[in-house]
Each structure stands twice: as C-alpha cells, then as structure tokens.
Amino acid sequence: MQQWDRHPACFSWEEKLTQYQEERTMPLLTNIERRALARGAKENCQQNIIKILQNRFDNIPELMVKTINQIDDISLLENLLLPSISVNSLEEFQQLIDSNLTNIT
C-alpha cells in the first residue's frame, strides 16, 4: 500500500511530523519563489529598455544604463518601457527617467 493511499490516522508519528514540517516550509518556498520571479521580471524589463535604446540610438550613456539598472520599482520600469520605443532622443528619455524618479520620492 502506498503512503498516500493510507488514511491519515494510519500514519506513524514520524510520518505526521514529516508531513507537518513539509507543510510549514512550503509558504517560505513560495515566498522565495515570488521574490525570484519579481526580480527576474524587473531585470528583464531593465534589459529590454536598454536593448531598445541601444537598437534605436546605438550607444547610450553608461550613466543612463546604470540609472536604469538601479530602478527597483517594476511599475516605473513598465512605465518607461513603451516610451523607450517612441522617444525622439536619449535626452528626451532621460527627462522621462528624471520626472518619473522625482514622482516616486
């Protein structure tokens, strides 16, 4: 008989303890996974903005790259993503960055 086929009352004390410990650790793993996914989304958005700007304007200033990579707010990055496709210049994009950063402080 497989362990999962047995009625819970038939589990040994050690099996119940192991199951309890596994259930208690799952929320921690879920929280860690959520943070990892959020970090991945943030880094992906940062990279996409930089790639779009590099594709459109060739070289972008290192300070702009550094500023984009220091933005931790995913909603701010998402607000910058679409304008990166349509801005007329890097100066215009820098103004968007500056205005968005001053709005969150």
C-alpha positions as a Markdown table, in Angstrom:
| # | Residue | x | y | z |
|---|---|---|---|---|
| 1 | Met | 0.0 | 0.0 | 0.0 |
| 2 | Gln | 1.4 | 3.4 | -1.0 |
| 3 | Gln | 1.8 | 6.0 | 1.7 |
| 4 | Trp | -0.7 | 8.4 | 0.0 |
| 5 | Asp | -3.3 | 5.6 | -0.2 |
| 6 | Arg | -3.5 | 5.2 | 3.6 |
| 7 | His | -5.9 | 7.0 | 5.9 |
| 8 | Pro | -4.2 | 9.9 | 7.8 |
| 9 | Ala | -4.9 | 8.0 | 11.1 |
| 10 | Cys | -2.7 | 5.2 | 9.9 |
| 11 | Phe | 0.4 | 7.4 | 9.6 |
| 12 | Ser | 3.1 | 6.9 | 12.1 |
| 13 | Trp | 4.1 | 9.8 | 14.4 |
| 14 | Glu | 7.2 | 10.4 | 12.4 |
| 15 | Glu | 5.3 | 10.5 | 9.1 |
| 16 | Lys | 2.9 | 13.0 | 10.6 |
| 17 | Leu | 5.8 | 15.1 | 11.9 |
| 18 | Thr | 7.5 | 15.0 | 8.5 |
| 19 | Gln | 4.3 | 16.0 | 6.7 |
| 20 | Tyr | 3.7 | 18.9 | 9.2 |
| 21 | Gln | 7.3 | 20.1 | 8.7 |
| 22 | Glu | 6.9 | 20.0 | 4.9 |
| 23 | Glu | 3.6 | 21.9 | 5.1 |
| 24 | Arg | 5.3 | 24.6 | 7.3 |
| 25 | Thr | 8.2 | 25.1 | 4.9 |
| 26 | Met | 6.1 | 25.4 | 1.8 |
| 27 | Pro | 4.9 | 29.0 | 2.4 |
| 28 | Leu | 8.6 | 30.0 | 2.7 |
| 29 | Leu | 9.5 | 28.4 | -0.6 |
| 30 | Thr | 6.5 | 30.1 | -2.2 |
| 31 | Asn | 7.6 | 33.5 | -0.8 |
| 32 | Ile | 11.2 | 32.9 | -2.1 |
| 33 | Glu | 9.8 | 31.9 | -5.5 |
| 34 | Arg | 7.7 | 35.0 | -5.6 |
| 35 | Arg | 10.7 | 37.2 | -4.9 |
| 36 | Ala | 12.7 | 35.4 | -7.5 |
| 37 | Leu | 10.0 | 35.9 | -10.1 |
| 38 | Ala | 9.7 | 39.6 | -9.3 |
| 39 | Arg | 13.5 | 40.0 | -9.5 |
| 40 | Gly | 13.5 | 38.3 | -12.9 |
| 41 | Ala | 10.7 | 40.4 | -14.2 |
| 42 | Lys | 12.5 | 43.6 | -13.0 |
| 43 | Glu | 15.8 | 42.5 | -14.6 |
| 44 | Asn | 14.1 | 41.5 | -17.8 |
| 45 | Cys | 12.3 | 44.9 | -18.1 |
| 46 | Gln | 15.6 | 46.7 | -17.4 |
| 47 | Gln | 17.4 | 44.7 | -20.1 |
| 48 | Asn | 14.6 | 45.3 | -22.6 |
| 49 | Ile | 14.7 | 49.1 | -22.1 |
| 50 | Ile | 18.4 | 49.1 | -22.5 |
| 51 | Lys | 18.3 | 46.9 | -25.6 |
| 52 | Ile | 15.6 | 49.0 | -27.2 |
| 53 | Leu | 17.5 | 52.2 | -26.6 |
| 54 | Gln | 20.7 | 50.7 | -27.9 |
| 55 | Asn | 19.0 | 49.4 | -31.0 |
| 56 | Arg | 17.5 | 52.9 | -31.7 |
| 57 | Phe | 20.3 | 55.2 | -30.7 |
| 58 | Asp | 23.4 | 52.9 | -30.9 |
| 59 | Asn | 25.4 | 53.9 | -27.9 |
| 60 | Ile | 23.7 | 55.0 | -24.7 |
| 61 | Pro | 25.5 | 56.8 | -21.9 |
| 62 | Glu | 26.8 | 54.5 | -19.2 |
| 63 | Leu | 25.2 | 56.7 | -16.6 |
| 64 | Met | 21.8 | 56.0 | -18.2 |
| 65 | Val | 22.4 | 52.3 | -18.2 |
| 66 | Lys | 23.4 | 52.5 | -14.5 |
| 67 | Thr | 20.3 | 54.6 | -13.6 |
| 68 | Ile | 18.0 | 52.1 | -15.4 |
| 69 | Asn | 19.7 | 49.2 | -13.6 |
| 70 | Gln | 19.2 | 50.9 | -10.2 |
| 71 | Ile | 15.5 | 51.3 | -10.6 |
| 72 | Asp | 13.8 | 48.7 | -8.4 |
| 73 | Asp | 10.2 | 49.7 | -8.9 |
| 74 | Ile | 8.7 | 47.4 | -11.6 |
| 75 | Ser | 5.8 | 49.7 | -12.3 |
| 76 | Leu | 8.2 | 52.6 | -13.0 |
| 77 | Leu | 10.2 | 50.3 | -15.4 |
| 78 | Glu | 7.0 | 49.3 | -17.1 |
| 79 | Asn | 6.1 | 53.0 | -17.5 |
| 80 | Leu | 9.5 | 53.6 | -19.2 |
| 81 | Leu | 9.3 | 50.5 | -21.5 |
| 82 | Leu | 6.9 | 51.8 | -24.1 |
| 83 | Pro | 8.3 | 55.3 | -24.3 |
| 84 | Ser | 11.7 | 53.8 | -25.0 |
| 85 | Ile | 10.2 | 52.7 | -28.3 |
| 86 | Ser | 8.9 | 56.1 | -29.3 |
| 87 | Val | 11.1 | 58.8 | -27.8 |
| 88 | Asn | 12.9 | 61.1 | -30.3 |
| 89 | Ser | 16.2 | 61.2 | -28.4 |
| 90 | Leu | 18.1 | 59.9 | -25.5 |
| 91 | Glu | 17.8 | 63.4 | -23.9 |
| 92 | Glu | 14.0 | 63.0 | -24.0 |
| 93 | Phe | 14.2 | 59.6 | -22.5 |
| 94 | Gln | 16.5 | 60.9 | -19.7 |
| 95 | Gln | 13.9 | 63.6 | -18.9 |
| 96 | Leu | 11.3 | 60.8 | -18.6 |
| 97 | Ile | 13.5 | 58.9 | -16.2 |
| 98 | Asp | 14.1 | 62.1 | -14.2 |
| 99 | Ser | 10.5 | 63.1 | -14.0 |
| 100 | Asn | 9.4 | 59.5 | -13.0 |
| 101 | Leu | 12.1 | 59.3 | -10.3 |
| 102 | Thr | 11.1 | 62.6 | -8.8 |
| 103 | Asn | 7.4 | 61.5 | -8.7 |
| 104 | Ile | 8.3 | 58.5 | -6.5 |
| 105 | Thr | 10.4 | 60.3 | -4.0 |
